[in-house]
Amino acid sequence: SMKLARRQIRLLSGIKTFLIDCCPKSCMAFTGSFENLTQCLHCQSNRYSASGNALLRFQYLSITSILQALYGGRTSAKAMRYRSLHHHDSPPGHIRDIYDSGIYKKLCQRKIKVTENRTLPVKYFSDPREVLLGVGTDGF
């Protein structure tokens, strides 16, 4: 069955997913300090139907388990090391990928700043296993 196939894929991939209740109008997620609320703080929509089921849920994928799965496969692990395996020396004014950008190159020359008063003795991206993550939002 499809349900059994999905379960098997989840087990084989190692990627952990979590279902999180959210407002039916997508105003908020009922997680963390809001996990026991029964109504949305913003629009007062009910969290549950009359039968006690969450009206809307979203599936959260753990970034940690995704990265572990990517490094767990031979082909994807090699792709994850692209940054450290290739020289990124495009001619001035040419950017082939993010690693040719000025911001990336400046970061590579700086030590990692953890807080205003604490800096680590290593530079950004000095470990070939480090991963750069980009974040995109839809207006939040």
N, CA, C and O atoms as CSV, one atom per row, in Angstrom:
chain,resi,resn,atom,element,x,y,z
A,1,SER,N,N,0.839,-1.185,0.000
A,1,SER,CA,C,0.000,0.000,0.000
A,1,SER,C,C,0.883,1.248,0.000
A,1,SER,O,O,2.077,1.179,0.292
A,2,MET,N,N,0.286,2.367,-0.326
A,2,MET,CA,C,1.017,3.635,-0.362
A,2,MET,C,C,1.508,4.011,1.036
A,2,MET,O,O,2.618,4.521,1.188
A,3,LYS,N,N,0.693,3.764,2.044
A,3,LYS,CA,C,1.078,4.088,3.422
A,3,LYS,C,C,2.313,3.297,3.837
A,3,LYS,O,O,3.217,3.843,4.468
A,4,LEU,N,N,2.353,2.023,3.489
A,4,LEU,CA,C,3.495,1.173,3.817
A,4,LEU,C,C,4.743,1.619,3.054
A,4,LEU,O,O,5.844,1.621,3.605
A,5,ALA,N,N,4.569,1.998,1.784
A,5,ALA,CA,C,5.695,2.468,0.974
A,5,ALA,C,C,6.289,3.747,1.567
A,5,ALA,O,O,7.510,3.885,1.647
A,6,ARG,N,N,5.437,4.672,1.979
A,6,ARG,CA,C,5.921,5.920,2.586
A,6,ARG,C,C,6.678,5.642,3.880
A,6,ARG,O,O,7.714,6.249,4.150
A,7,ARG,N,N,6.150,4.725,4.666
A,7,ARG,CA,C,6.806,4.367,5.925
A,7,ARG,C,C,8.194,3.793,5.658
A,7,ARG,O,O,9.157,4.135,6.343
A,8,GLN,N,N,8.290,2.922,4.663
A,8,GLN,CA,C,9.571,2.301,4.327
A,8,GLN,C,C,10.574,3.350,3.829
A,8,GLN,O,O,11.753,3.298,4.179
A,9,ILE,N,N,10.110,4.285,3.025
A,9,ILE,CA,C,10.982,5.357,2.521
A,9,ILE,C,C,11.496,6.199,3.684
A,9,ILE,O,O,12.677,6.543,3.728
A,10,ARG,N,N,10.608,6.534,4.632
A,10,ARG,CA,C,11.033,7.306,5.809
A,10,ARG,C,C,12.103,6.561,6.592
A,10,ARG,O,O,13.095,7.155,7.016
A,11,LEU,N,N,11.905,5.265,6.783
A,11,LEU,CA,C,12.878,4.472,7.535
A,11,LEU,C,C,14.218,4.406,6.816
A,11,LEU,O,O,15.268,4.544,7.444
A,12,LEU,N,N,14.188,4.196,5.506
A,12,LEU,CA,C,15.431,4.072,4.739
A,12,LEU,C,C,16.181,5.396,4.628
A,12,LEU,O,O,17.411,5.418,4.666
A,13,SER,N,N,15.452,6.492,4.493
A,13,SER,CA,C,16.104,7.793,4.311
A,13,SER,C,C,16.716,8.313,5.605
A,13,SER,O,O,17.711,9.038,5.574
A,14,GLY,N,N,16.137,7.955,6.724
A,14,GLY,CA,C,16.622,8.469,8.000
A,14,GLY,C,C,16.167,9.883,8.299
A,14,GLY,O,O,16.537,10.450,9.327
A,15,ILE,N,N,15.371,10.458,7.418
A,15,ILE,CA,C,14.897,11.824,7.618
A,15,ILE,C,C,13.714,11.808,8.578
A,15,ILE,O,O,12.721,11.115,8.357
A,16,LYS,N,N,13.842,12.580,9.638
A,16,LYS,CA,C,12.787,12.637,10.646
A,16,LYS,C,C,11.805,13.744,10.299
A,16,LYS,O,O,12.197,14.859,9.955
A,17,THR,N,N,10.537,13.421,10.396
A,17,THR,CA,C,9.492,14.409,10.156
A,17,THR,C,C,8.630,14.534,11.404
A,17,THR,O,O,8.507,13.592,12.186
A,18,PHE,N,N,8.047,15.689,11.574
A,18,PHE,CA,C,7.170,15.954,12.702
A,18,PHE,C,C,5.920,16.638,12.178
A,18,PHE,O,O,6.004,17.540,11.344
A,19,LEU,N,N,4.765,16.214,12.664
A,19,LEU,CA,C,3.517,16.890,12.329
A,19,LEU,C,C,3.228,17.907,13.424
A,19,LEU,O,O,3.232,17.578,14.610
A,20,ILE,N,N,2.978,19.136,13.015
A,20,ILE,CA,C,2.734,20.214,13.969
A,20,ILE,C,C,1.396,20.856,13.638
A,20,ILE,O,O,1.158,21.271,12.504
A,21,ASP,N,N,0.528,20.933,14.634
A,21,ASP,CA,C,-0.756,21.596,14.445
A,21,ASP,C,C,-0.522,23.079,14.199
A,21,ASP,O,O,0.371,23.684,14.792
A,22,CYS,N,N,-1.335,23.661,13.315
A,22,CYS,CA,C,-1.249,25.098,13.089
A,22,CYS,C,C,-2.649,25.669,12.917
A,22,CYS,O,O,-3.617,24.929,12.749
A,23,CYS,N,N,-2.741,26.954,12.960
A,23,CYS,CA,C,-4.011,27.646,12.790
A,23,CYS,C,C,-4.567,27.311,11.408
A,23,CYS,O,O,-3.806,27.260,10.442
A,24,PRO,N,N,-5.871,27.083,11.289
A,24,PRO,CA,C,-6.461,26.795,9.975
A,24,PRO,C,C,-6.242,27.915,8.961
A,24,PRO,O,O,-6.330,27.684,7.755
A,25,LYS,N,N,-5.958,29.128,9.443
A,25,LYS,CA,C,-5.684,30.259,8.549
A,25,LYS,C,C,-4.184,30.530,8.438
A,25,LYS,O,O,-3.768,31.545,7.881
A,26,SER,N,N,-3.375,29.610,8.975
A,26,SER,CA,C,-1.907,29.682,8.926
A,26,SER,C,C,-1.321,30.883,9.664
A,26,SER,O,O,-0.246,31.364,9.308
A,27,CYS,N,N,-2.012,31.365,10.676
A,27,CYS,CA,C,-1.495,32.496,11.457
A,27,CYS,C,C,-0.337,32.092,12.360
A,27,CYS,O,O,0.595,32.870,12.564
A,28,MET,N,N,-0.392,30.876,12.902
A,28,MET,CA,C,0.615,30.467,13.879
A,28,MET,C,C,0.679,28.950,13.960
A,28,MET,O,O,-0.216,28.245,13.494
A,29,ALA,N,N,1.753,28.469,14.560
A,29,ALA,CA,C,1.907,27.038,14.839
A,29,ALA,C,C,1.715,26.828,16.333
A,29,ALA,O,O,2.146,27.642,17.150
A,30,PHE,N,N,1.065,25.729,16.675
A,30,PHE,CA,C,0.854,25.390,18.079
A,30,PHE,C,C,2.024,24.534,18.548
A,30,PHE,O,O,1.919,23.315,18.677
A,31,THR,N,N,3.129,25.204,18.797
A,31,THR,CA,C,4.348,24.521,19.207
A,31,THR,C,C,5.057,25.360,20.261
A,31,THR,O,O,4.721,26.527,20.468
A,32,GLY,N,N,6.029,24.765,20.918
A,32,GLY,CA,C,6.759,25.494,21.955
A,32,GLY,C,C,5.830,25.942,23.064
A,32,GLY,O,O,5.062,25.138,23.594
A,33,SER,N,N,5.890,27.213,23.422
A,33,SER,CA,C,5.048,27.720,24.511
A,33,SER,C,C,3.575,27.804,24.116
A,33,SER,O,O,2.729,28.080,24.967
A,34,PHE,N,N,3.254,27.574,22.848
A,34,PHE,CA,C,1.868,27.626,22.374
A,34,PHE,C,C,1.246,26.245,22.187
A,34,PHE,O,O,0.108,26.142,21.729
A,35,GLU,N,N,1.972,25.184,22.531
A,35,GLU,CA,C,1.502,23.835,22.209
A,35,GLU,C,C,0.218,23.421,22.922
A,35,GLU,O,O,-0.452,22.494,22.466
A,36,ASN,N,N,-0.144,24.069,24.010
A,36,ASN,CA,C,-1.365,23.699,24.729
A,36,ASN,C,C,-2.560,24.596,24.414
A,36,ASN,O,O,-3.645,24.392,24.958
A,37,LEU,N,N,-2.373,25.579,23.549
A,37,LEU,CA,C,-3.484,26.469,23.192
A,37,LEU,C,C,-4.510,25.724,22.339
A,37,LEU,O,O,-4.165,24.797,21.606
A,38,THR,N,N,-5.758,26.135,22.441
A,38,THR,CA,C,-6.819,25.523,21.630
A,38,THR,C,C,-7.389,26.500,20.613
A,38,THR,O,O,-8.218,26.123,19.784
A,39,GLN,N,N,-6.949,27.760,20.671
A,39,GLN,CA,C,-7.374,28.771,19.709
A,39,GLN,C,C,-6.172,29.595,19.264
A,39,GLN,O,O,-5.205,29.768,20.006
A,40,CYS,N,N,-6.255,30.094,18.046
A,40,CYS,CA,C,-5.200,30.951,17.498
A,40,CYS,C,C,-5.150,32.271,18.262
A,40,CYS,O,O,-6.186,32.873,18.543
A,41,LEU,N,N,-3.956,32.711,18.591
A,41,LEU,CA,C,-3.776,33.987,19.295
A,41,LEU,C,C,-4.130,35.189,18.421
A,41,LEU,O,O,-4.447,36.261,18.937
A,42,HIS,N,N,-4.077,35.015,17.100
A,42,HIS,CA,C,-4.251,36.132,16.178
A,42,HIS,C,C,-5.680,36.272,15.658
A,42,HIS,O,O,-6.217,37.378,15.604
A,43,CYS,N,N,-6.298,35.145,15.272
A,43,CYS,CA,C,-7.634,35.221,14.670
A,43,CYS,C,C,-8.703,34.479,15.477
A,43,CYS,O,O,-9.876,34.476,15.102
A,44,GLN,N,N,-8.302,33.859,16.570
A,44,GLN,CA,C,-9.189,33.115,17.468
A,44,GLN,C,C,-9.849,31.895,16.812
A,44,GLN,O,O,-10.846,31.392,17.329
A,45,SER,N,N,-9.314,31.415,15.692
A,45,SER,CA,C,-9.841,30.188,15.081
A,45,SER,C,C,-9.555,29.013,15.997
A,45,SER,O,O,-8.531,28.971,16.680
A,46,ASN,N,N,-10.475,28.062,16.001
A,46,ASN,CA,C,-10.277,26.856,16.793
A,46,ASN,C,C,-9.162,26.010,16.209
A,46,ASN,O,O,-8.995,25.930,14.992
A,47,ARG,N,N,-8.421,25.396,17.069
A,47,ARG,CA,C,-7.352,24.481,16.663
A,47,ARG,C,C,-7.924,23.129,16.237
A,47,ARG,O,O,-7.436,22.510,15.291
A,48,TYR,N,N,-8.959,22.680,16.941
A,48,TYR,CA,C,-9.505,21.338,16.726
A,48,TYR,C,C,-10.916,21.383,16.153
A,48,TYR,O,O,-11.669,22.332,16.374
A,49,SER,N,N,-11.249,20.341,15.419
A,49,SER,CA,C,-12.618,20.154,14.938
A,49,SER,C,C,-13.475,19.652,16.096
A,49,SER,O,O,-12.960,19.374,17.179
A,50,ALA,N,N,-14.773,19.538,15.869
A,50,ALA,CA,C,-15.685,19.042,16.907
A,50,ALA,C,C,-15.320,17.623,17.330
A,50,ALA,O,O,-15.578,17.223,18.465
A,51,SER,N,N,-14.715,16.860,16.411
A,51,SER,CA,C,-14.328,15.477,16.733
A,51,SER,C,C,-12.972,15.393,17.433
A,51,SER,O,O,-12.524,14.301,17.784
A,52,GLY,N,N,-12.314,16.541,17.640
A,52,GLY,CA,C,-11.059,16.561,18.385
A,52,GLY,C,C,-9.799,16.447,17.546
A,52,GLY,O,O,-8.702,16.332,18.094
A,53,ASN,N,N,-9.938,16.476,16.222
A,53,ASN,CA,C,-8.767,16.403,15.339
A,53,ASN,C,C,-8.274,17.805,14.990
A,53,ASN,O,O,-9.070,18.735,14.860
A,54,ALA,N,N,-6.981,17.950,14.843
A,54,ALA,CA,C,-6.419,19.239,14.432
A,54,ALA,C,C,-6.984,19.613,13.068
A,54,ALA,O,O,-7.043,18.777,12.166
A,55,LEU,N,N,-7.397,20.864,12.918
A,55,LEU,CA,C,-7.974,21.308,11.652
A,55,LEU,C,C,-6.920,21.441,10.555
A,55,LEU,O,O,-7.224,21.245,9.378
A,56,LEU,N,N,-5.688,21.773,10.931
A,56,LEU,CA,C,-4.614,21.892,9.946
A,56,LEU,C,C,-3.295,21.515,10.599
A,56,LEU,O,O,-3.015,21.897,11.736
A,57,ARG,N,N,-2.503,20.772,9.874
A,57,ARG,CA,C,-1.177,20.375,10.357
A,57,ARG,C,C,-0.175,20.596,9.236
A,57,ARG,O,O,-0.519,20.503,8.058
A,58,PHE,N,N,1.051,20.885,9.602
A,58,PHE,CA,C,2.105,20.920,8.592
A,58,PHE,C,C,3.193,19.950,9.003
A,58,PHE,O,O,3.363,19.620,10.177
A,59,GLN,N,N,3.917,19.509,7.999
A,59,GLN,CA,C,4.977,18.534,8.237
A,59,GLN,C,C,6.308,19.268,8.303
A,59,GLN,O,O,6.706,19.949,7.357
A,60,TYR,N,N,6.980,19.121,9.420
A,60,TYR,CA,C,8.281,19.746,9.637
A,60,TYR,C,C,9.358,18.702,9.383
A,60,TYR,O,O,9.297,17.593,9.914
A,61,LEU,N,N,10.336,19.061,8.574
A,61,LEU,CA,C,11.469,18.176,8.296
A,61,LEU,C,C,12.668,18.675,9.084
A,61,LEU,O,O,13.020,19.852,9.003
A,62,SER,N,N,13.291,17.800,9.836
A,62,SER,CA,C,14.451,18.154,10.640
A,62,SER,C,C,15.658,18.400,9.738
A,62,SER,O,O,16.076,17.505,9.003
A,63,ILE,N,N,16.221,19.609,9.790
A,63,ILE,CA,C,17.392,19.928,8.967
A,63,ILE,C,C,18.571,19.042,9.344
A,63,ILE,O,O,19.380,18.688,8.485
A,64,THR,N,N,18.675,18.684,10.609
A,64,THR,CA,C,19.771,17.818,11.054
A,64,THR,C,C,19.689,16.459,10.380
A,64,THR,O,O,20.695,15.952,9.884
A,65,SER,N,N,18.498,15.864,10.355
A,65,SER,CA,C,18.384,14.539,9.740
A,65,SER,C,C,18.539,14.614,8.221
A,65,SER,O,O,19.019,13.661,7.608
A,66,ILE,N,N,18.140,15.732,7.605
A,66,ILE,CA,C,18.336,15.894,6.157
A,66,ILE,C,C,19.829,15.949,5.845
A,66,ILE,O,O,20.293,15.281,4.922
A,67,LEU,N,N,20.586,16.743,6.610
A,67,LEU,CA,C,22.032,16.838,6.384
A,67,LEU,C,C,22.724,15.505,6.640
A,67,LEU,O,O,23.634,15.129,5.901
A,68,GLN,N,N,22.306,14.790,7.673
A,68,GLN,CA,C,22.883,13.470,7.951
A,68,GLN,C,C,22.613,12.514,6.796
A,68,GLN,O,O,23.491,11.742,6.410
A,69,ALA,N,N,21.409,12.560,6.246
A,69,ALA,CA,C,21.077,11.690,5.118
A,69,ALA,C,C,21.904,12.063,3.887
A,69,ALA,O,O,22.375,11.182,3.166
A,70,LEU,N,N,22.083,13.359,3.645
A,70,LEU,CA,C,22.882,13.796,2.497
A,70,LEU,C,C,24.334,13.345,2.623
A,70,LEU,O,O,24.938,12.918,1.640
A,71,TYR,N,N,24.892,13.437,3.817
A,71,TYR,CA,C,26.266,12.982,4.024
A,71,TYR,C,C,26.360,11.464,4.117
A,71,TYR,O,O,27.455,10.908,4.033
A,72,GLY,N,N,25.230,10.789,4.290
A,72,GLY,CA,C,25.227,9.330,4.413
A,72,GLY,C,C,25.334,8.590,3.098
A,72,GLY,O,O,25.710,7.418,3.084
A,73,GLY,N,N,25.016,9.239,1.995
A,73,GLY,CA,C,25.102,8.605,0.676
A,73,GLY,C,C,26.368,9.030,-0.038
A,73,GLY,O,O,26.761,10.194,0.035
A,74,ARG,N,N,27.009,8.108,-0.723
A,74,ARG,CA,C,28.289,8.395,-1.378
A,74,ARG,C,C,28.178,9.538,-2.389
A,74,ARG,O,O,28.985,10.468,-2.365
A,75,THR,N,N,27.191,9.473,-3.266
A,75,THR,CA,C,27.051,10.491,-4.310
A,75,THR,C,C,26.687,11.848,-3.715
A,75,THR,O,O,27.279,12.868,-4.068
A,76,SER,N,N,25.711,11.851,-2.812
A,76,SER,CA,C,25.300,13.132,-2.234
A,76,SER,C,C,26.375,13.698,-1.303
A,76,SER,O,O,26.514,14.916,-1.197
A,77,ALA,N,N,27.134,12.836,-0.632
A,77,ALA,CA,C,28.220,13.322,0.235
A,77,ALA,C,C,29.279,14.037,-0.597
A,77,ALA,O,O,29.827,15.052,-0.167
A,78,LYS,N,N,29.568,13.513,-1.783
A,78,LYS,CA,C,30.538,14.171,-2.657
A,78,LYS,C,C,29.997,15.529,-3.116
A,78,LYS,O,O,30.733,16.515,-3.155
A,79,ALA,N,N,28.722,15.572,-3.459
A,79,ALA,CA,C,28.111,16.840,-3.871
A,79,ALA,C,C,28.130,17.852,-2.726
A,79,ALA,O,O,28.277,19.051,-2.962
A,80,MET,N,N,27.985,17.380,-1.501
A,80,MET,CA,C,28.008,18.269,-0.341
A,80,MET,C,C,29.397,18.874,-0.116
A,80,MET,O,O,29.520,19.899,0.555
A,81,ARG,N,N,30.425,18.261,-0.662
A,81,ARG,CA,C,31.794,18.775,-0.510
A,81,ARG,C,C,32.221,19.654,-1.688
A,81,ARG,O,O,33.393,20.012,-1.798
A,82,TYR,N,N,31.291,19.997,-2.556
A,82,TYR,CA,C,31.592,20.809,-3.736
A,82,TYR,C,C,32.407,22.046,-3.380
A,82,TYR,O,O,33.399,22.354,-4.042
A,83,ARG,N,N,31.993,22.744,-2.348
A,83,ARG,CA,C,32.648,23.999,-1.960
A,83,ARG,C,C,34.129,23.798,-1.687
A,83,ARG,O,O,34.954,24.619,-2.087
A,84,SER,N,N,34.469,22.710,-1.007
A,84,SER,CA,C,35.867,22.498,-0.621
A,84,SER,C,C,36.679,21.803,-1.711
A,84,SER,O,O,37.909,21.825,-1.669
A,85,LEU,N,N,36.011,21.188,-2.683
A,85,LEU,CA,C,36.725,20.441,-3.722
A,85,LEU,C,C,37.049,21.268,-4.960
A,85,LEU,O,O,37.856,20.847,-5.789
A,86,HIS,N,N,36.436,22.429,-5.095
A,86,HIS,CA,C,36.642,23.249,-6.293
A,86,HIS,C,C,37.220,24.604,-5.921
A,86,HIS,O,O,36.868,25.190,-4.897
A,87,HIS,N,N,38.114,25.090,-6.774
A,87,HIS,CA,C,38.604,26.456,-6.596
A,87,HIS,C,C,37.566,27.395,-7.173
A,87,HIS,O,O,36.960,27.112,-8.206
A,88,HIS,N,N,37.372,28.484,-6.514
A,88,HIS,CA,C,36.361,29.446,-6.940
A,88,HIS,C,C,37.057,30.765,-7.243
A,88,HIS,O,O,37.002,31.716,-6.463
A,89,ASP,N,N,37.706,30.794,-8.384
A,89,ASP,CA,C,38.459,31.973,-8.792
A,89,ASP,C,C,37.974,32.464,-10.145
A,89,ASP,O,O,38.704,32.396,-11.134
A,90,SER,N,N,36.761,32.953,-10.189
A,90,SER,CA,C,36.246,33.518,-11.428
A,90,SER,C,C,36.949,34.835,-11.700
A,90,SER,O,O,37.425,35.487,-10.771
A,91,PRO,N,N,37.020,35.234,-12.958
A,91,PRO,CA,C,37.593,36.550,-13.275
A,91,PRO,C,C,36.790,37.646,-12.571
A,91,PRO,O,O,35.600,37.466,-12.308
A,92,PRO,N,N,37.425,38.774,-12.265
A,92,PRO,CA,C,36.702,39.873,-11.610
A,92,PRO,C,C,35.420,40.218,-12.369
A,92,PRO,O,O,35.414,40.323,-13.595
A,93,GLY,N,N,34.352,40.388,-11.619
A,93,GLY,CA,C,33.069,40.731,-12.231
A,93,GLY,C,C,32.243,39.535,-12.662
A,93,GLY,O,O,31.092,39.700,-13.064
A,94,HIS,N,N,32.799,38.335,-12.589
A,94,HIS,CA,C,32.076,37.121,-12.979
A,94,HIS,C,C,31.804,36.268,-11.741
A,94,HIS,O,O,32.703,35.999,-10.945
A,95,ILE,N,N,30.573,35.859,-11.601
A,95,ILE,CA,C,30.208,34.993,-10.485
A,95,ILE,C,C,29.530,33.751,-11.053
A,95,ILE,O,O,28.446,33.823,-11.632
A,96,ARG,N,N,30.196,32.609,-10.875
A,96,ARG,CA,C,29.622,31.338,-11.342
A,96,ARG,C,C,28.693,30.739,-10.299
A,96,ARG,O,O,27.685,30.119,-10.636
A,97,ASP,N,N,29.036,30.927,-9.041
A,97,ASP,CA,C,28.189,30.453,-7.951
A,97,ASP,C,C,28.459,31.312,-6.720
A,97,ASP,O,O,29.268,32.238,-6.765
A,98,ILE,N,N,27.788,31.002,-5.640
A,98,ILE,CA,C,27.887,31.830,-4.427
A,98,ILE,C,C,29.316,31.918,-3.898
A,98,ILE,O,O,29.676,32.894,-3.240
A,99,TYR,N,N,30.123,30.909,-4.181
A,99,TYR,CA,C,31.487,30.873,-3.651
A,99,TYR,C,C,32.427,31.839,-4.368
A,99,TYR,O,O,33.556,32.041,-3.921
A,100,ASP,N,N,31.986,32.431,-5.461
A,100,ASP,CA,C,32.749,33.470,-6.144
A,100,ASP,C,C,32.376,34.867,-5.649
A,100,ASP,O,O,33.010,35.851,-6.030
A,101,SER,N,N,31.365,34.954,-4.813
A,101,SER,CA,C,30.874,36.266,-4.383
A,101,SER,C,C,31.825,36.928,-3.388
A,101,SER,O,O,32.566,36.261,-2.666
A,102,GLY,N,N,31.779,38.237,-3.373
A,102,GLY,CA,C,32.621,39.005,-2.465
A,102,GLY,C,C,32.307,38.743,-1.003
A,102,GLY,O,O,33.213,38.677,-0.173
A,103,ILE,N,N,31.037,38.594,-0.684
A,103,ILE,CA,C,30.644,38.357,0.711
A,103,ILE,C,C,31.234,37.047,1.207
A,103,ILE,O,O,31.785,36.987,2.306
A,104,TYR,N,N,31.120,35.996,0.397
A,104,TYR,CA,C,31.673,34.699,0.796
A,104,TYR,C,C,33.184,34.808,0.997
A,104,TYR,O,O,33.717,34.317,1.992
A,105,LYS,N,N,33.866,35.447,0.062
A,105,LYS,CA,C,35.325,35.562,0.154
A,105,LYS,C,C,35.752,36.379,1.377
A,105,LYS,O,O,36.763,36.064,2.005
A,106,LYS,N,N,34.992,37.425,1.721
A,106,LYS,CA,C,35.303,38.204,2.925
A,106,LYS,C,C,35.110,37.363,4.183
A,106,LYS,O,O,35.925,37.414,5.103
A,107,LEU,N,N,34.026,36.588,4.217
A,107,LEU,CA,C,33.783,35.733,5.382
A,107,LEU,C,C,34.909,34.721,5.570
A,107,LEU,O,O,35.304,34.427,6.698
A,108,CYS,N,N,35.423,34.192,4.466
A,108,CYS,CA,C,36.507,33.204,4.546
A,108,CYS,C,C,37.763,33.781,5.201
A,108,CYS,O,O,38.599,33.028,5.700
A,109,GLN,N,N,37.901,35.096,5.204
A,109,GLN,CA,C,39.068,35.746,5.800
A,109,GLN,C,C,38.843,36.141,7.262
A,109,GLN,O,O,39.777,36.570,7.941
A,110,ARG,N,N,37.604,35.996,7.746
A,110,ARG,CA,C,37.275,36.423,9.111
A,110,ARG,C,C,37.170,35.243,10.065
A,110,ARG,O,O,36.797,34.133,9.682
A,111,LYS,N,N,37.510,35.519,11.315
A,111,LYS,CA,C,37.296,34.521,12.365
A,111,LYS,C,C,35.815,34.526,12.753
A,111,LYS,O,O,35.135,35.547,12.649
A,112,ILE,N,N,35.343,33.384,13.194
A,112,ILE,CA,C,33.926,33.213,13.511
A,112,ILE,C,C,33.569,33.993,14.775
A,112,ILE,O,O,34.136,33.772,15.845
A,113,LYS,N,N,32.624,34.902,14.621
A,113,LYS,CA,C,32.169,35.724,15.745
A,113,LYS,C,C,30.895,35.093,16.307
A,113,LYS,O,O,29.867,35.031,15.632
A,114,VAL,N,N,30.981,34.627,17.550
A,114,VAL,CA,C,29.854,33.951,18.190
A,114,VAL,C,C,28.937,34.960,18.871
A,114,VAL,O,O,27.718,34.913,18.710
A,115,THR,N,N,29.528,35.861,19.622
A,115,THR,CA,C,28.790,36.950,20.272
A,115,THR,C,C,29.624,38.216,20.123
A,115,THR,O,O,30.716,38.194,19.554
A,116,GLU,N,N,29.102,39.300,20.634
A,116,GLU,CA,C,29.832,40.571,20.564
A,116,GLU,C,C,31.206,40.470,21.211
A,116,GLU,O,O,32.155,41.116,20.767
A,117,ASN,N,N,31.312,39.657,22.264
A,117,ASN,CA,C,32.564,39.558,23.022
A,117,ASN,C,C,33.314,38.247,22.820
A,117,ASN,O,O,34.354,38.033,23.443
A,118,ARG,N,N,32.814,37.379,21.973
A,118,ARG,CA,C,33.469,36.072,21.818
A,118,ARG,C,C,33.683,35.736,20.343
A,118,ARG,O,O,32.739,35.697,19.554
A,119,THR,N,N,34.940,35.495,19.995
A,119,THR,CA,C,35.322,35.119,18.638
A,119,THR,C,C,36.106,33.821,18.708
A,119,THR,O,O,36.982,33.662,19.559
A,120,LEU,N,N,35.793,32.897,17.816
A,120,LEU,CA,C,36.510,31.619,17.782
A,120,LEU,C,C,37.852,31.786,17.080
A,120,LEU,O,O,38.009,32.706,16.277
A,121,PRO,N,N,38.822,30.919,17.360
A,121,PRO,CA,C,40.146,31.044,16.747
A,121,PRO,C,C,40.220,30.504,15.313
A,121,PRO,O,O,41.311,30.410,14.751
A,122,VAL,N,N,39.084,30.152,14.719
A,122,VAL,CA,C,39.076,29.629,13.341
A,122,VAL,C,C,38.262,30.550,12.440
A,122,VAL,O,O,37.384,31.282,12.899
A,123,LYS,N,N,38.574,30.496,11.147
A,123,LYS,CA,C,37.859,31.329,10.180
A,123,LYS,C,C,36.617,30.606,9.662
A,123,LYS,O,O,36.519,29.379,9.703
A,124,TYR,N,N,35.680,31.406,9.177
A,124,TYR,CA,C,34.477,30.851,8.564
A,124,TYR,C,C,34.865,29.917,7.414
A,124,TYR,O,O,35.776,30.216,6.642
A,125,PHE,N,N,34.180,28.807,7.311
A,125,PHE,CA,C,34.301,27.844,6.212
A,125,PHE,C,C,35.692,27.244,6.070
A,125,PHE,O,O,36.068,26.800,4.985
A,126,SER,N,N,36.464,27.225,7.164
A,126,SER,CA,C,37.800,26.631,7.099
A,126,SER,C,C,37.741,25.107,7.149
A,126,SER,O,O,38.689,24.443,6.730
A,127,ASP,N,N,36.655,24.547,7.649
A,127,ASP,CA,C,36.473,23.098,7.700
A,127,ASP,C,C,35.751,22.668,6.423
A,127,ASP,O,O,34.665,23.174,6.140
A,128,PRO,N,N,36.323,21.750,5.648
A,128,PRO,CA,C,35.692,21.346,4.381
A,128,PRO,C,C,34.325,20.693,4.561
A,128,PRO,O,O,33.577,20.559,3.592
A,129,ARG,N,N,33.988,20.288,5.772
A,129,ARG,CA,C,32.682,19.658,6.020
A,129,ARG,C,C,31.585,20.669,6.321
A,129,ARG,O,O,30.411,20.307,6.401
A,130,GLU,N,N,31.962,21.936,6.490
A,130,GLU,CA,C,30.956,22.947,6.814
A,130,GLU,C,C,29.969,23.117,5.666
A,130,GLU,O,O,30.325,22.997,4.493
A,131,VAL,N,N,28.734,23.397,6.028
A,131,VAL,CA,C,27.652,23.544,5.058
A,131,VAL,C,C,27.107,24.964,5.148
A,131,VAL,O,O,26.878,25.480,6.242
A,132,LEU,N,N,26.903,25.583,4.011
A,132,LEU,CA,C,26.262,26.888,3.965
A,132,LEU,C,C,24.781,26.663,3.724
A,132,LEU,O,O,24.401,25.931,2.811
A,133,LEU,N,N,23.952,27.284,4.531
A,133,LEU,CA,C,22.510,27.171,4.377
A,133,LEU,C,C,21.945,28.526,3.993
A,133,LEU,O,O,22.305,29.548,4.577
A,134,GLY,N,N,21.065,28.529,3.013
A,134,GLY,CA,C,20.372,29.742,2.622
A,134,GLY,C,C,18.952,29.699,3.149
A,134,GLY,O,O,18.367,28.625,3.288
A,135,VAL,N,N,18.406,30.848,3.437
A,135,VAL,CA,C,17.048,30.924,3.954
A,135,VAL,C,C,16.225,31.820,3.044
A,135,VAL,O,O,16.636,32.932,2.711
A,136,GLY,N,N,15.077,31.332,2.652
A,136,GLY,CA,C,14.136,32.118,1.872
A,136,GLY,C,C,12.794,32.108,2.576
A,136,GLY,O,O,12.404,31.096,3.157
A,137,THR,N,N,12.086,33.218,2.530
A,137,THR,CA,C,10.774,33.274,3.165
A,137,THR,C,C,9.748,33.774,2.161
A,137,THR,O,O,10.085,34.292,1.096
A,138,ASP,N,N,8.496,33.604,2.532
A,138,ASP,CA,C,7.425,34.064,1.656
A,138,ASP,C,C,6.792,35.350,2.184
A,138,ASP,O,O,5.612,35.610,1.949
A,139,GLY,N,N,7.566,36.133,2.883
A,139,GLY,CA,C,7.073,37.410,3.361
A,139,GLY,C,C,7.032,37.554,4.860
A,139,GLY,O,O,6.734,38.639,5.358
A,140,PHE,N,N,7.321,36.500,5.599
A,140,PHE,CA,C,7.316,36.604,7.058
A,140,PHE,C,C,8.488,37.414,7.524
A,140,PHE,O,O,8.660,37.617,8.726
